[in-house]
């Protein structure tokens, strides 16, 4: 339970073997966030390079106004675990998540904080390395590609329009923090945060930030394995972390769309159509409950009654689009009634 506090901002910074960046990071934090109503929480995630000792020395100097907390995890447990630990110890009205490696500029974090502090309607801002006219240095093509693909998949799954779901710079109001329940311990925490914010009906604003990549020789931790694991987390947060009614809708829609797909193509082409229609059906099940999903299926059936050959295919596609339109309007219409849960 969150206790009342006079701290307006908590900055949580997970640290794992970042000794080369901590002093410069501290100087930047002191420059932009050196106020009595701010707390900065470093969570050392089992560092073995002396990072924890550097943090303790910086704290003992007491050359700052903000509250300086250092939490040590004895075993390296992952970025997600460090953030969860920081959240349990944060008391600020706003919580800012910042990486320790200086790939993201502290000045941008300050601009984001000023923006959310001066607009009570904004409860959540994500940094974006792709929505920016600011400086950017990045020649990791694979990481960049995976990040954009994951953002696209996330947007399809959750009906969003985010450009950078993986950016480590985020700021959340206390009302958001109290609604989410994070469980991912590694780099998948970014997907976990974004999905839970959306599920709880908070709008995510984006703010373009500078980005200065660092190489593996400089201590970059994320690898191609984390990139592959991110696909797993996208599937997990969308297809498994749901209510029973949503899971039933996904199963129902995937089944009937697979049946529709089985009527197209031959041989391997037929299998490909079944897979594609199964995926489409699963997405329909995410956004529509069984009743409105049945409306879509009904229109597909109507379309199958028209034309021959390619004409039938065109009719099915056309009636499918009409079905989506009708289902969305029914969902909107019943959203203000007690029957909304069925749509």
N, C-alpha and C positions, 0 to 999 in steps of 0.2 A: 504494500500500500504506500503510495506516494505521500510524503509528509510535506506540509507547507514550508516554503523556503523563500528567502529573499534573493536567491540566486536566479538571475534572468536567463543564464546560459550555462550549459554543461558541454564541454568539448571532450569527446572520447577519442583517444588515439591508441589503437592497438600497436604493439611494438614487438618485433621479432628480429633480433640481430641487425639493429640499425645504428650501430655506434658512430658511423661516419656522418650521420645526418642529424643526430639529436641536438647538438649544440646550436647548429644553424636554425633548426626547427624551433627551438626554445627562444632564440633571439627574435624570430619572426612573430611568434605568438606574443611575446612581450611587447612588441611594437604595435600590433593590431588589437590585442585583446587584454591589455593590462589594466583591468578594472576590478574593483572590489566585489562586484555583483556577478562575477564569472568564476567558474571552477573548471580546471583542466585536469582530466583524469587520464593518466598514462597507464595502460594495462600491458605489462611485460609478459609476453606469452612464452615463457621458458627460454629466454635468450641465453646463448652460450658464449657471446662475444664481449661481455662486459657492459651491455646496454643498461642493465638494471643499476649498476654502480654509477654510471654516468647520470642517470635520472635522479638517483639519490643525492649525488653531489650538486646537481643543479637545484634541487629542492632545498638543500641545506644552505645555499648561498642567500636565500630569501631576498633576492633582488627583483621583487615583483609584487604586485598588488593582488593578483588573483589567487584563489585557493588552488593549491598544487597538491594533487593526490597521485600517489604511485602504488599500483597494485601489482603484485607478482604472482604469476601462475607457475608452479614448480615444474610442470610438464608442458611442452609445446602442444597445444590443443587446437590451434587453428584460429584464423581471424574472426570467424563467427563466434566462437566461444569467448574470445577476448572482448568483443563488442557486447555480448550478453552480460558478461561480468561488469563491464563499465556501466551499462544501463541500470543494473541493480544498485549501483552506488551513486547514480546521478540524481541530483535534486533540482536541476534547473527547469524553468518554464519551457525553455527550448533545449533541444539536444542536437549538437552538431557532430557528425562523424567525419573524421579526418585521418588520412593515412599518414604514416610517419616518414615516408621515403622522399617527400618533397617533389613527387611527380605532379602534384596538384598544388597550386599557389595559395598560400595563406591569405593573401590579399583578396582573392576571389571568395574565400570563406567569409571574410569580413563583409564583403559586398552583399553576399547572400543573407547574412545575418541582419544587416541593416534593412534589407528589403523586406524580410519576413517580420521584423520587429515593427516596422512602420505600416504594415497592412494586416489587420486582424483577420481578414478573410482568407489569407494564405496560411495553411497549416503544414505544408510539406513542400520543400524545394529539393530537387535532385540536380547536381551538377551534370553538365554534359560536355564531353570532349569533342563532340561533333557539331554542336550548335554554337559556334564561336567565331568571332573575328579576331580573337586573341592569339597569342603566340602558341604554336604547337610544334612539337618535335617528336616524331614517332616513325620508326622504320621497321616495326614488327608487323609485317603484312598479315601473318596468320592470326595473331592476337586481335588485330584490328578487324579482320574479316569475321572472326567468330563473335566478337562483340556486337557487330552490326547484325549478324544473322540471329543471334540470341534476342536482340532487341526487337527484331521483326517478328520472331516467333512469339515472344511475350505479348506484343501488340495484338497479334491475331488471337491468341488465347484469351486475353483479358479486355479486348476492345479498347486498347489504349493507343497512344501515338507518341511513345517515348523514343528518343533517339539514342539513349545511352543508359541502359538499365544497370550496367556494371560499374558506373563511375562511383568511386569510393567517397566522394564528397556529397554529403546529404545533411539536411537540417529538418528536424521534425518538432512539431509542437507537442507539449506534454499530453494533450488529448489524443494524439496519434499513438504515442508510446504506450499509453495505458490500454489501448485496444489491441495491440499486436502481441503475439506470443512466439518469439523466435526460437527455432530449434536446430538450425543448420550451423555446424561448427567450423566449416572451412570457408573457402572463397565463395561458395554458393549462397552465403549470407545476403549478398546484394539482391539475388532473385527472391529470396525468402522475404526480405523487407518489402520490396516492391509489390509482391503478390499480396501480402497481408494488408498493406496500405490500401490497395485497390479493393480488396474484398470488404474492407470496412468503410468503403464509399468516401474516402478522402481523395481529393483531386491532387494530382502530382504536377506541380509547376517545374519547369526546367530553366536552368541558367547556364549560359555558355561559360566555360572555364578554360584557362590555359592548361597545357599538358606538356610535360617534359619527361619523356620516357627515360628509364635507366636500363642498362644492359644487365645480363646475368652476372657479369664480372663485378658490377656495382651493387649486386645483392638482390636483383629482382627475383621474387619468389614464385610467381604464378608460372605454370608450365602448360604444355599442350594437353597434359592429362587433366588439368583443371578445366580446360576448354571443353573436353569431352564430358567431364562430369557435369558441366553446366547444362548440357542437354538433358541429362538425367533429372536435374533439379527442376527444369522447366516442365518436364512430364510429371514429376512428382507433385509440384504445387498446383498444377492445373487438373490432373486426372485422379489424384488420390487424396489430396487434402481438401475434400469437398464434403458437403452434407450428403446424407443418404439419398435425398430426392434428386440432387444434381447427378450423382453417380448413376442412378436409375435412368435419368434422362439421357445421359451419355450412352449407356448400354442400349437403350431403346432406339435412339437415333442412329447409332453406329450400325445396329442390326438391320434396320429397314433401308438405310442408304447402301449398305453392302449388297442387299438384295436387289436394289435398283441397279447398282453397278454390274451385277452378274448378267444383266441383259445386254451389255455392250461388249463388242469385240469378240475375238476368238483366241483360243490357246493362251499364250503368255499375255496377249493384249487384254484378254478377259480378266486374268489375275490382276493385271495392273489397274484396270478400272475398278475392281473390287476394293483394292487397297486405297486408291484415291478417294472413292466414295465413302469408304470406312472412315478416313481421316476427316472428310467433310462432315460426315454424320456426327463424329465426336465433337467437332467444333459447334455444330448446331445444338447438340445436347448440353454444351456448356452454357449457351446463351438463352436457350428456350426449355421450359419444362415440358412434360409429356403432352399436355393438351395442345399448346401452340406448335410443338413439334409435329403433332399429328395433322395439324392444319397444313403444314408444309408438305407432308407425305401425301395428303389428299390432293393437293394441287399437282404434285408430280404424277400421281395416278391419272388425273384428268388429262395431263399433257400426253401421257402414253396412249391415249385413245385417238389422238389426231395424227394424220400423216402416215407415211410409210418410209422405211429405211432411214436415210439421213433426215427426212422431214420429221419423223418421230423424235429423233434426237434433239432437233431444234425446238420442237414443241415442248419436250420435257424440260429443257434448259429454261425456256421462256416461262413456263408455268412454275418452275422451281423459284425463279426470281420473283414472280408474282406472289408465290406462297410465303417467301421471306418477308416481303413487304406487308402482306396481310397479317402475318404472325407478329411482326414488330408493332404494328398499329394496335393489334389486340392487346399485346403486352402493355403498351403505353396506356391504353384505355382502361384496363383493369388494374393498373398500378395503384390507383387511388381507392380501390375496393378491397374487401376481405378475400376476394378470389385471386389476388395477385400471386399467391404462392403456387397456383396451378399453371401459371403462364411463364 
